[in-house]
């Protein structure tokens, strides 16, 4: 009825509105922390990594600011997309923005994984070849590649189409779309590169930690740094894979089914609605990555490290207190035995 429709519309508006606000706040905080760390005197060695994090936060925030207000306005108006965009230009702009700000963060995450792997496994080459200027050129190349790829539909290679429930536009997967297959393949390749480089970094860190532990140097501090880095890298891989794999795999599956030929019989309406719901959930998961990126890469790491350090210090204090209590108890028991003897 009317009240049920209003409640459903309110819930639908609440999802993109909440995602936009949390994403903008998180990415703005990340950019603020990056700018402060970048201006610090002792951050010259970290400037390449900070540039990557700052560009990732900026890309995620721009993507949310360009797409989320359109979705919210469509929900609030209650009008169909065709009446708001009869020329289809807004749909093309929305699909272009989704493609650029979906592909660029994946490529930037891959570049960051490669940068970390080189810094750990080839430190001499990294120190002599990597610089903030080279990082800026690499980031500019990534953005240029993302924009050029998203402009391919203007040249007739692929197209953007309205997606269910009629509040957003993205790459069309109908008609054996090579453009959709290319986007999904590039996204999955970025995930594979990110995972492989992070695993290589983890392996090098574990080997170096074992070498430090076996030597005479201070291995406890190195072990703590290694554990913190391992947890962060594992978190990055889990977030990226969990957010992007459903959408990319779904796109490849739909394109492959289209390439295999038309179906013999149309699926029932209930099955079509389930597929549409799955696609919408996959897109929302991919959009969730823009919210989680600053927390995984920067904000959550600082908060967690403070909590972990506080917990570790508290545990060490408690253990020291327990040792003191045990020593006092032993001395008292020895004195009691002596007096009894």
Backbone torsions as a table, in degrees:
resi	resn	phi	psi	omega
1	UNK	NA	-169.9	-176.7
2	UNK	-66.3	-43.2	-179.6
3	UNK	-64.8	-39.5	178.5
4	UNK	-64.1	-39.8	178.1
5	UNK	-65.1	-40.0	178.5
6	UNK	-64.2	-41.1	178.2
7	UNK	-64.0	-42.3	178.5
8	UNK	-63.5	-38.8	177.4
9	UNK	-66.4	-39.1	179.1
10	UNK	-63.7	-42.2	178.1
11	UNK	-64.1	-40.5	-180.0
12	UNK	-64.2	-39.7	178.5
13	UNK	-69.8	-36.5	-176.7
14	UNK	-63.0	-34.4	-177.1
15	UNK	-65.4	-55.7	179.2
16	UNK	-66.9	-32.1	179.1
17	UNK	-65.9	-45.4	178.5
18	UNK	-64.2	-41.8	179.7
19	UNK	-65.0	-38.4	179.4
20	UNK	-66.7	-45.9	-177.2
21	UNK	-64.9	-47.5	-180.0
22	UNK	-65.1	-37.5	179.3
23	UNK	-67.7	-42.7	-179.6
24	UNK	-66.0	-42.3	-180.0
25	UNK	-64.5	-46.4	-179.4
26	UNK	-63.6	-44.5	-179.3
27	UNK	-70.0	-34.2	176.5
28	UNK	-65.2	-42.1	176.4
29	UNK	-62.7	-41.3	179.2
30	UNK	-63.0	-42.2	178.6
31	UNK	-65.2	-36.3	178.0
32	UNK	-65.2	-45.0	178.5
33	UNK	-65.2	-37.8	179.3
34	UNK	-65.6	-42.1	-179.9
35	UNK	-64.7	-38.7	178.0
36	UNK	-66.9	-44.3	-179.8
37	UNK	-67.7	-33.8	-178.7
38	UNK	-68.4	-33.4	-179.9
39	UNK	-80.6	-13.1	-178.8
40	UNK	-65.2	151.0	-177.3
41	UNK	-71.3	-33.1	-175.7
42	UNK	-91.3	19.1	-174.5
43	UNK	-110.6	23.2	-178.0
44	UNK	-64.9	-39.7	-179.6
45	UNK	-71.1	-21.6	-176.8
46	UNK	-98.8	3.0	-172.3
47	UNK	-66.4	-35.6	178.4
48	UNK	-63.5	-45.5	178.8
49	UNK	-66.0	-39.1	178.8
50	UNK	-66.8	-36.1	176.0
51	UNK	-62.6	-40.5	178.6
52	UNK	-65.0	-44.1	179.5
53	UNK	-64.6	-43.9	179.3
54	UNK	-63.3	-41.2	178.1
55	UNK	-67.3	-35.9	176.7
56	UNK	-64.8	-43.8	178.4
57	UNK	-64.6	-40.7	179.1
58	UNK	-64.9	-42.1	179.3
59	UNK	-63.6	-45.1	179.5
60	UNK	-62.9	-41.7	-178.3
61	UNK	-68.5	-40.4	177.5
62	UNK	-63.9	-39.6	178.1
63	UNK	-61.2	-40.0	179.3
64	UNK	-71.4	-38.4	-178.9
65	UNK	-70.6	-25.8	-178.5
66	UNK	-89.2	-24.7	-175.1
67	UNK	-107.8	-42.0	-174.9
68	UNK	-61.7	-42.5	178.5
69	UNK	-60.4	-31.4	178.0
70	UNK	-67.2	-45.0	179.1
71	UNK	-62.1	-42.9	-179.1
72	UNK	-64.7	-41.6	179.6
73	UNK	-65.6	-36.2	177.5
74	UNK	-65.9	-43.1	177.8
75	UNK	-62.2	-44.5	-175.8
76	UNK	-70.8	-33.3	-178.4
77	UNK	-70.6	-32.4	-177.9
78	UNK	72.8	8.9	-179.7
79	UNK	-99.5	152.2	175.8
80	UNK	-68.3	155.6	-176.8
81	UNK	-61.1	-37.5	-176.3
82	UNK	-61.7	-35.1	178.9
83	UNK	-73.2	-27.8	178.1
84	UNK	-85.2	-27.1	-175.9
85	UNK	-135.3	69.9	-177.9
86	UNK	-66.8	-27.9	-179.3
87	UNK	-81.5	-20.2	-179.0
88	UNK	83.6	2.9	-179.1
89	UNK	-71.1	-36.4	177.9
90	UNK	-64.8	-36.9	177.3
91	UNK	-64.8	-41.5	177.7
92	UNK	-64.2	-40.8	178.0
93	UNK	-64.8	-41.2	179.2
94	UNK	-63.6	-46.8	178.6
95	UNK	-63.8	-38.1	175.9
96	UNK	-61.5	-45.8	-179.9
97	UNK	-64.2	-42.2	178.5
98	UNK	-61.6	-38.7	-178.5
99	UNK	-71.4	-46.4	-178.6
100	UNK	-64.0	-51.7	-175.0
101	UNK	-83.6	4.1	168.4
102	UNK	-99.3	-38.4	-177.9
103	UNK	-80.0	-40.2	-177.0
104	UNK	-61.6	-44.6	176.7
105	UNK	-60.2	-35.7	176.8
106	UNK	-64.9	-42.4	178.8
107	UNK	-68.4	-37.7	177.8
108	UNK	-66.3	-40.2	176.8
109	UNK	-62.4	-38.1	176.4
110	UNK	-65.6	-41.6	178.5
111	UNK	-62.9	-39.0	177.5
112	UNK	-65.8	-39.0	178.3
113	UNK	-65.7	-40.6	177.3
114	UNK	-64.9	-40.6	179.9
115	UNK	-63.0	-41.6	178.8
116	UNK	-67.7	-40.7	179.9
117	UNK	-63.5	-41.2	178.4
118	UNK	-67.2	-38.6	-179.4
119	UNK	-65.2	-31.3	-178.1
120	UNK	-89.8	-44.1	-173.2
121	UNK	-89.4	-24.6	179.0
122	UNK	-134.8	67.8	-173.7
123	UNK	-65.5	-35.1	-179.2
124	UNK	-67.6	-45.7	177.7
125	UNK	-63.7	-39.2	-179.7
126	UNK	-63.6	-42.9	-178.0
127	UNK	-67.0	-31.6	-176.4
128	UNK	-89.3	-23.3	-174.2
129	UNK	-111.1	-32.3	-176.2
130	UNK	-86.3	137.1	178.1
131	UNK	-151.3	162.5	177.5
132	UNK	-57.9	-33.4	179.0
133	UNK	-66.9	-41.2	177.0
134	UNK	-64.6	-36.8	177.0
135	UNK	-64.9	-41.1	177.9
136	UNK	-62.2	-40.5	178.1
137	UNK	-65.1	-41.0	178.4
138	UNK	-63.6	-41.9	178.6
139	UNK	-66.3	-39.6	177.2
140	UNK	-62.6	-38.8	177.8
141	UNK	-65.1	-37.4	178.3
142	UNK	-65.1	-46.4	179.1
143	UNK	-63.2	-41.7	178.9
144	UNK	-63.3	-40.4	178.7
145	UNK	-65.6	-40.4	178.4
146	UNK	-64.4	-42.7	178.8
147	UNK	-66.7	-42.7	179.4
148	UNK	-62.7	-40.8	178.8
149	UNK	-65.2	-42.0	-178.0
150	UNK	-69.8	-20.4	178.7
151	UNK	-85.5	-2.7	-179.2
152	UNK	-58.7	-36.7	176.9
153	UNK	-59.5	-26.2	176.8
154	UNK	-67.7	-24.5	176.8
155	UNK	-90.9	6.7	178.1
156	UNK	92.1	3.2	179.2
157	UNK	-98.1	92.3	-177.1
158	UNK	88.9	174.6	178.2
159	UNK	-156.9	161.1	175.2
160	UNK	-101.4	140.6	-176.1
161	UNK	-137.8	156.4	177.0
162	UNK	-69.5	136.2	-176.8
163	UNK	-112.5	156.5	179.1
164	UNK	-67.3	138.1	8.5
165	UNK	-94.3	33.5	177.2
166	UNK	86.5	26.1	-179.1
167	UNK	-120.5	2.3	-178.3
168	UNK	-156.9	160.9	-179.4
169	UNK	-127.2	148.9	-179.6
170	UNK	-157.6	-174.2	-178.2
171	UNK	-64.0	132.1	178.3
172	UNK	-77.9	133.4	177.9
173	UNK	-101.5	7.9	-177.7
174	UNK	-85.9	149.6	173.4
175	UNK	72.0	43.6	176.3
176	UNK	54.2	54.7	-175.3
177	UNK	-72.9	108.9	175.4
178	UNK	-70.4	-27.8	178.7
179	UNK	-65.1	-44.3	177.1
180	UNK	-64.8	-40.8	178.6
181	UNK	-64.7	-38.0	179.3
182	UNK	-66.7	-40.7	177.7
183	UNK	-62.3	-46.5	-179.8
184	UNK	-64.7	-39.6	180.0
185	UNK	-66.6	-41.7	177.4
186	UNK	-64.2	-39.9	178.2
187	UNK	-64.7	-45.0	178.8
188	UNK	-66.8	-36.9	176.5
189	UNK	-63.0	-38.8	176.9
190	UNK	-63.3	-40.7	178.2
191	UNK	-64.2	-40.6	179.8
192	UNK	-65.4	-44.2	179.2
193	UNK	-63.0	-43.4	179.0
194	UNK	-61.7	-45.9	179.4
195	UNK	-65.1	-41.8	-179.3
196	UNK	-65.5	-43.5	-180.0
197	UNK	-67.4	-39.3	177.9
198	UNK	-65.9	-38.3	176.6
199	UNK	-66.0	-38.6	176.4
200	UNK	-64.1	-39.2	177.1
201	UNK	-65.4	-42.0	178.8
202	UNK	-61.8	-44.7	178.6
203	UNK	-60.7	-43.0	178.7
204	UNK	-65.9	-39.0	179.4
205	UNK	-66.5	-41.0	179.2
206	UNK	-65.5	-42.2	178.4
207	UNK	-62.9	-42.8	180.0
208	UNK	-69.3	-34.6	178.1
209	UNK	-64.7	-40.7	177.3
210	UNK	-64.5	-39.2	178.4
211	UNK	-65.6	-39.9	178.1
212	UNK	-66.9	-38.2	-179.5
213	UNK	-67.0	-33.5	179.9
214	UNK	-79.7	-16.8	-179.2
215	UNK	-87.0	-166.1	-178.4
216	UNK	-98.8	-8.3	-178.2
217	UNK	-72.3	175.4	178.2
218	UNK	-72.9	100.1	-177.1
219	UNK	-90.3	-15.3	-177.6
220	UNK	-68.2	-42.5	179.2
221	UNK	-65.6	-42.7	178.0
222	UNK	-63.6	-38.3	176.8
223	UNK	-64.1	-38.2	177.8
224	UNK	-65.9	-44.0	178.6
225	UNK	-62.9	-40.4	179.3
226	UNK	-63.2	-43.6	179.5
227	UNK	-62.8	-42.9	178.8
228	UNK	-62.2	-42.8	-179.5
229	UNK	-67.8	-40.0	179.0
230	UNK	-62.3	-43.6	179.2
231	UNK	-63.0	-40.5	179.6
232	UNK	-66.6	-43.6	-179.7
233	UNK	-64.6	-40.9	177.0
234	UNK	-64.7	-38.9	176.7
235	UNK	-64.0	-39.6	178.3
236	UNK	-62.5	-45.5	-179.1
237	UNK	-65.0	-40.4	-179.7
238	UNK	-66.6	-42.4	-178.9
239	UNK	-66.7	-46.7	-179.7
240	UNK	-62.0	-47.9	-178.0
241	UNK	-66.2	-43.4	-178.2
242	UNK	-67.1	-33.0	-177.3
243	UNK	-83.3	-39.2	-171.2
244	UNK	-99.9	-28.5	-176.0
245	UNK	-59.0	-43.0	-179.8
246	UNK	-58.1	-44.6	-178.4
247	UNK	-67.8	-45.5	-177.4
248	UNK	-66.8	-41.4	178.7
249	UNK	-67.4	-38.6	177.9
250	UNK	-63.1	-42.0	178.8
251	UNK	-63.1	-44.7	178.2
252	UNK	-63.8	-38.1	179.5
253	UNK	-65.1	-44.7	-179.3
254	UNK	-65.5	-42.4	179.8
255	UNK	-64.7	-41.3	178.7
256	UNK	-65.4	-37.6	176.3
257	UNK	-65.8	-38.0	177.2
258	UNK	-66.6	-38.1	-180.0
259	UNK	-70.2	-27.6	179.9
260	UNK	-70.9	-16.7	179.8
261	UNK	121.2	164.8	-179.6
262	UNK	-68.9	151.7	178.5
263	UNK	-71.3	148.9	178.9
264	UNK	-67.3	-37.9	179.9
265	UNK	-136.9	145.5	178.4
266	UNK	-68.8	135.0	178.0
267	UNK	-67.8	156.0	179.1
268	UNK	-63.5	161.1	-176.2
269	UNK	-61.7	-37.2	-179.2
270	UNK	-63.8	-40.2	179.0
271	UNK	-67.0	-38.1	177.0
272	UNK	-63.5	-41.1	178.1
273	UNK	-64.6	-37.1	177.4
274	UNK	-64.6	-41.7	177.4
275	UNK	-64.5	-39.0	177.6
276	UNK	-65.3	-41.0	177.3
277	UNK	-63.7	-39.5	178.1
278	UNK	-64.4	-41.4	178.6
279	UNK	-64.3	-41.9	178.6
280	UNK	-64.7	-40.0	177.3
281	UNK	-65.0	-39.0	178.8
282	UNK	-64.1	-39.7	178.5
283	UNK	-68.0	-39.3	178.0
284	UNK	-65.9	-34.8	175.4
285	UNK	-65.1	-42.3	177.5
286	UNK	-63.5	-38.3	176.4
287	UNK	-67.8	-29.7	177.7
288	UNK	-63.6	-26.5	178.8
289	UNK	-62.5	-33.6	177.8
290	UNK	-65.1	-26.8	177.6
291	UNK	-81.3	-38.1	-174.7
292	UNK	-81.5	-21.9	-177.0
293	UNK	-53.2	-53.9	-177.8
294	UNK	-63.8	-31.0	-179.5
295	UNK	-73.6	-39.4	-179.2
296	UNK	-71.0	-41.9	-174.7
297	UNK	-80.8	-31.1	-169.7
298	UNK	-138.8	-60.5	-168.3
299	UNK	-66.7	-51.7	-177.0
300	UNK	-65.0	-31.7	180.0
301	UNK	-62.8	-44.0	179.7
302	UNK	-65.2	-43.8	-179.1
303	UNK	-64.2	-46.8	-178.9
304	UNK	-64.1	-39.2	-179.1
305	UNK	-65.2	-38.7	176.6
306	UNK	-63.0	-44.4	179.6
307	UNK	-64.7	-42.8	-179.6
308	UNK	-65.4	-40.4	178.1
309	UNK	-65.0	-40.7	177.3
310	UNK	-64.2	-41.7	178.6
311	UNK	-64.8	-41.9	-179.8
312	UNK	-63.9	-42.9	178.8
313	UNK	-65.6	-37.6	178.5
314	UNK	-65.6	-41.2	178.0
315	UNK	-63.6	-41.8	-179.7
316	UNK	-66.0	-37.9	177.5
317	UNK	-64.8	-42.4	178.7
318	UNK	-63.6	-40.1	179.6
319	UNK	-66.5	-39.5	177.0
320	UNK	-63.8	-40.8	178.5
321	UNK	-64.5	-39.7	177.9
322	UNK	-63.6	-39.9	178.9
323	UNK	-63.9	-40.9	178.2
324	UNK	-64.6	-43.1	179.0
325	UNK	-62.0	-41.2	178.4
326	UNK	-64.0	-40.9	179.6
327	UNK	-64.7	-41.8	178.7
328	UNK	-64.6	-41.1	179.6
329	UNK	-64.2	-39.1	179.4
330	UNK	-65.7	-43.7	179.7
331	UNK	-64.2	-40.2	177.4
332	UNK	-64.4	-41.3	179.8
333	UNK	-66.1	-36.5	177.4
334	UNK	-65.2	-41.3	179.6
335	UNK	-65.6	-38.4	178.8
336	UNK	-64.4	-41.3	178.7
337	UNK	-63.4	-41.1	-179.7
338	UNK	-64.2	-45.1	180.0
339	UNK	-65.3	-35.5	178.3
340	UNK	-69.1	-34.6	178.1
341	UNK	-71.2	NA	NA
